[in-house]
Amino acid sequence: ERREAARRLHKAMEHLEQRERELIDMRIFQDLSPDEITQRTGIPKDSVLSMISMAKRKLINRLKPQR
C-alpha cells in the first residue's frame, strides 16, 4: 500500500512545474523551512509559501480518487 501511494505521488508530481517540484521537494522531503528555502532560492518568503500552497493543491487534486 505504501509503495502504491509513493508511486501515485511520484506520478502526480510529474504534472507540476519544475519550480513547484523543487519547492515541494525542499519543503516536504528535505524538511526545509520557508526561510531556508528563501535563502537557497532567492525567492521571497511570501512567494515560496504561495507556490508551495498551490503545488500542494494541485497534488491533492491529482491524488483524489477519480469518479
FENFENLIN-V919430 format. One record per backbone hydrogen bond with DSSP energy under -0.5 kcal/mol. CO is the residue of the C=O (numbers start at 1). NH is the residue of the N-H. If there is no record, write none. Layout:
co=(CO & CO)
nh=(NH & NH)
This chain:
co=(1 & 2 & 3 & 4 & 5 & 6 & 7 & 8 & 9 & 10 & 11 & 12 & 13 & 17 & 18 & 19 & 20 & 21 & 22 & 23 & 24 & 24 & 25 & 25 & 26 & 33 & 34 & 35 & 36 & 37 & 38 & 44 & 45 & 46 & 47 & 48 & 49 & 50 & 51 & 52 & 53 & 54 & 55 & 56 & 57 & 58 & 59 & 60)
nh=(5 & 6 & 7 & 8 & 9 & 10 & 11 & 12 & 13 & 14 & 14 & 15 & 16 & 21 & 22 & 23 & 24 & 25 & 26 & 27 & 28 & 29 & 29 & 30 & 32 & 37 & 38 & 39 & 40 & 41 & 42 & 48 & 49 & 50 & 51 & 52 & 53 & 54 & 55 & 56 & 57 & 58 & 59 & 60 & 61 & 62 & 63 & 64)
